[in-house]
Amino acid sequence: MIGDMDTVSAFRLAGVEGVVAEPSRAAAALERIVGKKDAGVVLITGALASGLGERIAEINLGRPSPVVVEIPGMDDPEGFRGSVMAYVEEALGISL
């Protein structure tokens, strides 16, 4: 999970490891996590993913794992439209 302090803190309460990143450091945080052998799914908030769309597509289309999934942050005006699993299913294009 890569996001703002509030979103990362909420996911940490659920047992998900996370990295707090500013937009200027989002690309470096993404590369660091994608480089880990045990990363299967990487969640990233929309605010941080907005400038990384091309790289996220390369990761998702060019390797079997991890899958990078954009989710809304805690401060996103649209909020969560569904569960985190729904966002993963949307990113993968399959029903889990």
C-alpha positions in Angstrom: 0.0 0.0 0.0 1.4 3.4 -1.0 -0.6 6.5 0.0 -1.1 9.4 2.3 -0.7 9.1 6.1 -4.4 8.6 6.8 -5.0 5.9 4.2 -1.8 4.0 5.0 -2.7 4.1 8.7 -6.1 2.7 8.1 -4.7 -0.2 6.1 -2.0 -0.8 8.7 -4.8 -1.3 11.2 -6.0 -4.2 9.0 -2.6 -5.7 8.9 -1.5 -4.4 5.5 2.1 -3.0 5.2 2.2 0.5 3.8 4.5 3.3 2.8 3.6 7.0 3.3 4.7 9.0 0.2 4.3 12.5 -1.1 3.5 12.8 -4.8 7.1 13.7 -5.6 8.3 10.4 -4.1 5.5 8.2 -5.3 7.5 6.8 -8.3 10.4 5.8 -6.1 8.1 4.2 -3.5 6.4 2.2 -6.3 9.7 0.9 -7.7 10.9 -0.1 -4.3 7.8 -2.1 -3.5 7.5 -3.6 -7.0 11.1 -4.8 -6.6 10.2 -6.9 -3.6 9.9 -10.6 -4.4 6.9 -11.1 -2.0 4.8 -8.3 -3.4 1.6 -9.7 -5.0 -0.8 -6.8 -5.0 0.3 -3.2 -4.6 -2.4 -0.7 -3.7 -1.8 2.9 -4.5 -4.0 5.9 -3.9 -5.4 7.8 -6.9 -3.6 11.0 -5.9 -0.3 9.3 -6.1 -1.1 7.1 -9.1 -2.3 10.1 -11.2 1.2 10.8 -12.6 2.2 7.1 -12.8 -0.4 5.7 -15.2 2.1 4.7 -17.9 4.4 3.0 -15.4 1.5 1.2 -13.7 0.3 -0.1 -17.1 3.8 -1.3 -17.9 4.0 -3.2 -14.6 0.5 -4.7 -14.9 0.9 -5.7 -18.5 4.6 -6.7 -18.5 4.9 -9.1 -15.6 2.8 -11.7 -13.8 3.1 -10.0 -10.4 2.7 -7.7 -8.6 -0.6 -6.2 -9.8 -0.8 -2.5 -9.1 -4.3 -1.4 -8.1 -5.4 2.2 -7.8 -7.8 2.9 -4.9 -9.2 6.1 -3.6 -7.5 7.7 -0.6 -9.2 8.6 2.7 -9.5 12.2 1.5 -10.7 11.4 -2.0 -13.9 13.4 -2.7 -15.6 10.4 -4.4 -14.7 8.0 -1.5 -14.7 4.3 -1.8 -17.3 3.0 -4.3 -16.9 -0.5 -3.1 -14.6 -2.9 -1.2 -10.9 -3.2 -1.8 -11.6 -6.6 -3.4 -13.9 -4.9 -5.9 -11.0 -2.6 -7.0 -8.7 -5.6 -7.3 -11.3 -7.5 -9.4 -11.7 -4.4 -11.6 -7.9 -4.1 -12.1 -7.6 -7.8 -12.9 -10.7 -8.0 -15.1 -11.9 -11.1 -13.3 -14.3 -12.0 -10.5 -12.5 -13.3 -7.4 
